[in-house]
């Protein structure tokens, strides 16, 4: 389903980034080209099958989010290759794809289109999305008036109800109130039972243990260990205890 | 390769539609008159210019010309170009929240911005025909040829939009530079004056300006009711195709680097 082979991702650090004409001129006069390289990922390889739920753990800056972006096609890897069979639905971070001036209803269609779905499909799913988000009374309100919890509910409802083949979840279950968290975890479980492949990034080891069947441990861009949830989580927790 | 692009476009058709719809809705959200502004804006600009240039500066144009129609024709065409290119300028940087989260063809953003401006162009044409009607200018069959003008202008505008969108990612200075460039461009294009007021040796320079060609083509049709020369037909297409090909190639070469600069 997803094969990642020897993926490396190199960035030039922000400090050296040339963003204005003046900087470009100064830099070219000084013959100083940015050399401050940083490898966010190095030689990461793994393979998961349809229906697998892969948890990705590691400290801040370990390369978890970068890996997700390489898999979803946002970043093109500097080295190696990624092969994905099937449609990917990235979980948009808290309303990243929303336009605050538009109403919730308009945003459902905009966001759905951004995720690559057609009009007919979204029209069919619309009622279901509204019902799941529990925002039926607010669909004609511009989302700039929404609370962050309401935004998260809307975003989650759109991402999950469109039945992706691969779902990418980056720290989303920590938003919304307790009831919605429970509901969204149940929803993810039912998607997993239905055969959806999930890539799940979380700092909550408890969440990872609960839903994942495989775990990848990243440290400074390198994969430390890939294996069963039990094994990797235990070793990861042990390394934190040191 | 062309087939591949077509299949991608087919897949993202709905997204394009949604992006245009969003831009258009957001543009007039919270304004009382809303979309009416698309008609009123060129109309009032034309009125102001007509008053300023015929009464204050005693601008004379060749013969007994219909000055209001002369101005609004230039305005409608030139405003479409500046509006669309200014939108395209920030098409990529303004949508970074989508580009960094979801994989999608990045061309779609400048294209969406240019199409949004086409919708505005449609409304400003209502203003143009209102002025034609009020000033009792004849509408002849030649008006059909305006479609050719707009089609070539669309290609040209989109091409420039691609270049600007890509450049702005790397150099945010483009926003200020382009602002000045459009100002110079406005004066270099005979919108409110006639080309006969510039010296003979300058005429070739003015003719090399694509916007002069697009505006003159439309004026030949609307004001003089004649079929533009074959040469003009060719020039319009050449400018349009050249800009689009150059813009597309430039954008395609740069787009992989966008993500590191946003």
Interface residues (C-beta under 8 A of the other chain):
Chain A: X11 X12 X17 X18 X19 X20 X21 X22 X24 X69 X72 X73 X74 X75 X76 X88 X90 X92 X93 X96 X97 X99 X101 X102 X106 X109 X110 X113 X114 X115 X116 X117 X118 X119 X142
Chain B: X11 X12 X14 X15 X17 X18 X19 X21 X22 X25 X26 X29 X30 X97 X98 X99 X100 X101 X102 X103 X104 X170 X171 X172 X173 X177 X256 X259 X260 X261
